[in-house]
Amino acid sequence: MKLIIVSGLSGAGKTIALHSLEDMGVYCVDNLPVCLLPAFIEHVPQLGQLHDCVAVGVDARSASTHEMPKLLDTLMQLTLPLEILFLESEDAVLIKRFSETRRKHPLTTDQLPLAEAIRHERALLAPLATRADIRINTSQMHVHQLRDMIRARVGLQPSEQLSLLFQSFGFKYGVPSDVDFVFDVRCLPNPYWQMELRHQTGQESDVQQFLQSQPQVQQMLSSIRDFLEQWLPAFIADNRSYLTIAIGCTGGRHRSVYIAEQLALHFKTNRRGVLLRHRELS
């Protein structure tokens, strides 16, 4: 079990950092008052039954120059491994970000303009910044670069792989709206025109044997499989959590069901999180 304190200047990417850690399976708590941190740490071992790492977000609203140094000294004496991640950015970049998003800096008041609030925040968080194990300047980073940097520096991996859903459907009933890819297999030989197969589905052996004997079907299956094999790593690298592949034929009972079944069977052999749904058979 490890504890990560995530802090930094407002607008530097603390929320993105916490979301990235959460995607890696870390139990995250944002904006916990620092006075409650010791009590929270007492319960961390209980969280260890489900999580290997806990992250606590601390910002200038809950930190002060008087209590933070003393608190850090106390935390350093604990047997629980502690790591401090601090995010910062140049003043001009922070001012530009707040101007573009039109969000209010948490320390600005009627008497304290944005530039002075940023300087005041730097002073409040200086004890955390000086003791940080990992300091990241996000001035020249976009969201995806920051996520990759946090993953590399913290040394954690995503908790789960991409969830891949294969769904068959019938075009006569409409194309599903919540999908990422649609493959049309209506050009393939149709078991519907075989009277003995008409009332069966692509899950039954007679229909499967018929489709397996068709070279076009095997070619289509191979093409879709190769396409997904090539591009799935790119979606995973882009931090996608879900991907839905829809396979459609005319009625959604024979060809699309068979293709979806075969694709799911193939990808289940080397990855977790593969799901299969048949819309017209449900």
C-alpha positions in Angstrom: 0.0 0.0 0.0 1.3 3.4 -1.0 0.0 6.9 -0.3 0.4 9.7 -2.9 -0.3 13.3 -2.1 -1.2 15.1 -5.2 -0.9 18.9 -5.1 -0.1 21.8 -7.3 -1.1 25.2 -8.6 -4.7 25.7 -9.7 -4.9 25.3 -13.4 -1.7 23.2 -13.6 -3.6 19.9 -14.0 -4.2 18.4 -10.5 -7.7 17.2 -11.5 -6.3 15.5 -14.6 -3.6 13.9 -12.5 -6.2 12.5 -10.1 -8.4 11.2 -12.9 -5.3 9.5 -14.5 -4.4 7.8 -11.2 -8.0 6.7 -10.8 -7.8 5.1 -14.2 -4.8 3.1 -13.0 -6.8 1.7 -10.1 -5.7 4.2 -7.4 -8.3 5.1 -4.7 -8.5 8.9 -5.0 -9.8 11.6 -2.6 -9.8 15.2 -3.8 -9.5 18.3 -1.7 -9.3 16.6 1.7 -8.5 19.1 4.4 -5.0 18.6 5.6 -6.1 18.5 9.2 -8.1 15.3 8.4 -5.2 13.6 6.7 -3.8 11.8 9.8 -7.2 10.4 10.6 -7.7 9.4 7.0 -4.3 7.6 6.9 -5.5 5.5 9.9 -8.1 4.0 7.6 -5.8 3.5 4.6 -4.9 -0.1 5.6 -8.6 -1.1 5.3 -8.6 0.3 1.8 -5.5 -1.9 1.1 -7.8 -4.9 0.8 -9.1 -3.4 -2.5 -6.4 -1.0 -3.6 -2.7 -1.0 -3.7 -2.4 2.7 -3.8 -4.3 5.7 -2.3 -4.0 9.3 -3.6 -5.2 12.4 -1.8 -5.6 15.8 -3.5 -4.5 18.8 -1.5 -4.8 22.4 -2.8 -4.2 25.8 -1.4 -7.6 26.1 0.2 -6.9 23.3 2.6 -3.2 23.9 3.1 -1.4 26.7 5.1 2.2 27.6 5.7 1.9 26.9 9.4 0.5 23.4 9.5 1.8 21.8 6.3 5.5 21.5 7.3 4.7 20.0 10.6 2.2 17.6 9.0 4.7 16.5 6.4 7.3 15.7 9.1 4.7 13.5 10.8 3.8 11.7 7.6 7.5 11.1 6.8 7.8 9.1 10.1 5.0 6.7 9.1 5.8 3.2 7.9 3.3 3.8 5.0 5.3 4.6 1.8 4.6 8.2 0.9 5.1 10.0 -2.4 4.3 13.7 -3.2 3.4 14.6 -6.8 3.4 18.4 -7.4 2.1 20.0 -10.6 3.2 23.5 -11.6 3.2 25.9 -14.5 4.4 29.3 -15.5 2.3 32.3 -14.3 1.6 33.5 -17.9 0.3 30.0 -18.9 -1.9 29.8 -15.8 -3.4 33.3 -16.4 -4.1 32.3 -20.0 -5.8 29.0 -19.0 -8.0 30.8 -16.5 -8.8 33.4 -19.1 -9.7 30.7 -21.8 -11.8 28.6 -19.5 -13.4 31.6 -17.7 -13.1 29.7 -14.4 -12.4 31.6 -11.2 -9.1 31.0 -9.3 -10.0 29.6 -5.9 -8.0 32.3 -4.1 -9.1 35.4 -6.0 -11.3 37.9 -4.2 -12.5 41.5 -4.8 -9.2 42.7 -3.4 -6.9 40.0 -4.8 -6.6 39.8 -8.6 -5.6 36.7 -10.5 -1.9 37.3 -10.9 -1.5 38.0 -7.1 -3.7 35.0 -6.3 -1.3 32.8 -8.2 1.7 34.2 -6.4 0.0 33.7 -3.1 -0.9 30.1 -3.9 2.8 29.4 -4.8 3.7 30.6 -1.3 1.1 28.5 0.4 2.1 25.3 -1.4 5.9 25.9 -1.2 6.3 23.3 1.6 4.8 20.7 -0.6 6.7 21.8 -3.7 10.1 21.7 -2.0 9.5 18.2 -0.6 7.9 16.7 -3.8 9.2 13.5 -5.1 7.8 14.2 -8.5 7.5 17.7 -9.9 5.9 18.2 -13.3 5.8 21.5 -15.2 2.7 21.4 -17.4 3.3 24.7 -19.2 4.0 23.0 -22.6 1.9 19.9 -22.1 -1.6 19.0 -23.4 -3.9 16.6 -21.5 -2.7 13.3 -23.1 1.0 14.2 -22.6 0.3 14.9 -18.9 -1.5 11.5 -18.5 1.4 9.7 -20.2 3.9 11.5 -18.0 2.1 10.7 -14.8 1.8 7.0 -15.8 5.6 6.9 -16.5 6.7 8.8 -13.4 4.4 7.2 -10.8 5.1 3.7 -12.2 1.5 2.4 -12.3 -0.4 0.7 -15.0 -4.1 1.0 -15.9 -6.2 -1.2 -13.7 -8.2 -2.7 -16.5 -7.8 -3.2 -20.2 -10.0 -1.7 -22.8 -13.6 -3.1 -22.6 -14.4 -4.5 -26.0 -18.1 -5.1 -26.9 -19.2 -7.0 -30.0 -22.8 -6.4 -30.9 -24.8 -7.9 -33.7 -27.9 -6.1 -35.2 -30.3 -6.1 -38.1 -30.3 -3.1 -40.5 -34.0 -3.5 -41.0 -34.5 -2.4 -37.3 -32.1 0.5 -37.4 -28.4 1.1 -36.8 -27.3 1.3 -33.2 -26.4 4.8 -32.2 -24.0 4.1 -29.3 -21.2 2.3 -31.3 -17.7 3.2 -32.5 -17.5 1.0 -35.6 -20.2 -0.5 -37.8 -19.4 -3.4 -40.2 -22.0 -4.2 -42.8 -22.0 -8.0 -43.7 -25.2 -8.0 -45.8 -23.1 -8.8 -48.9 -22.3 -12.3 -47.5 -24.3 -15.5 -48.4 -27.5 -15.5 -46.4 -28.6 -18.6 -44.5 -32.1 -17.2 -44.5 -32.6 -18.5 -48.1 -31.9 -22.0 -46.9 -35.3 -23.2 -45.7 -33.9 -25.6 -43.2 -31.8 -22.7 -41.7 -34.3 -19.9 -41.9 -35.6 -20.3 -38.3 -32.3 -20.9 -36.7 -29.7 -18.3 -35.6 -25.9 -17.8 -36.0 -25.4 -19.4 -32.6 -26.6 -22.8 -33.8 -24.2 -25.3 -35.4 -26.1 -25.8 -38.7 -25.9 -22.1 -39.5 -22.3 -21.9 -38.3 -21.3 -24.9 -40.6 -23.0 -23.2 -43.5 -21.2 -19.9 -43.0 -17.8 -21.6 -42.3 -18.0 -23.2 -45.7 -18.4 -19.9 -47.5 -15.0 -18.4 -48.6 -16.5 -14.8 -48.6 -17.6 -15.2 -45.0 -14.1 -16.3 -43.9 -12.5 -13.5 -45.9 -14.8 -10.9 -44.3 -14.1 -12.3 -40.8 -10.4 -12.2 -41.4 -10.5 -8.6 -42.7 -12.4 -7.3 -39.7 -10.2 -9.3 -37.3 -7.0 -7.9 -38.8 -8.4 -4.3 -38.8 -9.1 -4.5 -35.1 -5.8 -6.2 -34.3 -4.0 -3.4 -36.0 -5.9 -0.5 -34.4 -6.8 -1.7 -30.9 -3.4 -0.7 -29.5 -3.9 2.8 -30.8 -7.2 3.1 -28.9 -5.7 1.7 -25.8 -2.8 4.2 -26.0 -5.4 6.9 -26.3 -6.7 5.9 -22.9 -10.0 4.7 -24.3 -11.9 2.6 -21.7 -14.7 1.3 -24.0 -15.0 0.3 -27.6 -18.1 -1.1 -29.3 -18.0 -2.9 -32.6 -21.4 -3.4 -34.3 -21.9 -6.1 -36.9 -25.0 -5.7 -39.0 -26.9 -8.0 -41.5 -30.4 -7.7 -42.8 -32.4 -9.2 -39.9 -29.6 -9.5 -37.3 -30.1 -13.3 -36.7 -27.7 -15.2 -38.9 -24.6 -13.6 -40.5 -24.0 -10.8 -38.0 -24.5 -13.1 -35.1 -22.0 -15.6 -36.5 -19.4 -12.9 -37.2 -19.8 -11.3 -33.8 -19.5 -14.7 -32.1 -16.3 -15.5 -34.0 -14.7 -12.1 -33.3 -15.5 -12.3 -29.6 -14.2 -15.9 -29.4 -10.9 -14.8 -31.0 -10.3 -11.7 -28.9 -11.2 -13.5 -25.6 -8.2 -15.8 -26.1 -5.7 -13.0 -25.3 -7.5 -10.2 -23.4 -10.0 -9.6 -20.7 -13.1 -7.4 -20.9 -14.5 -8.8 -24.1 -18.4 -8.7 -24.2 -20.9 -10.1 -26.6 -24.5 -9.0 -27.3 -27.0 -9.9 -29.9 -29.6 -7.1 -30.1 -32.2 -8.9 -32.2 -31.9 -12.1 -30.2 -32.4 -10.5 -26.8 
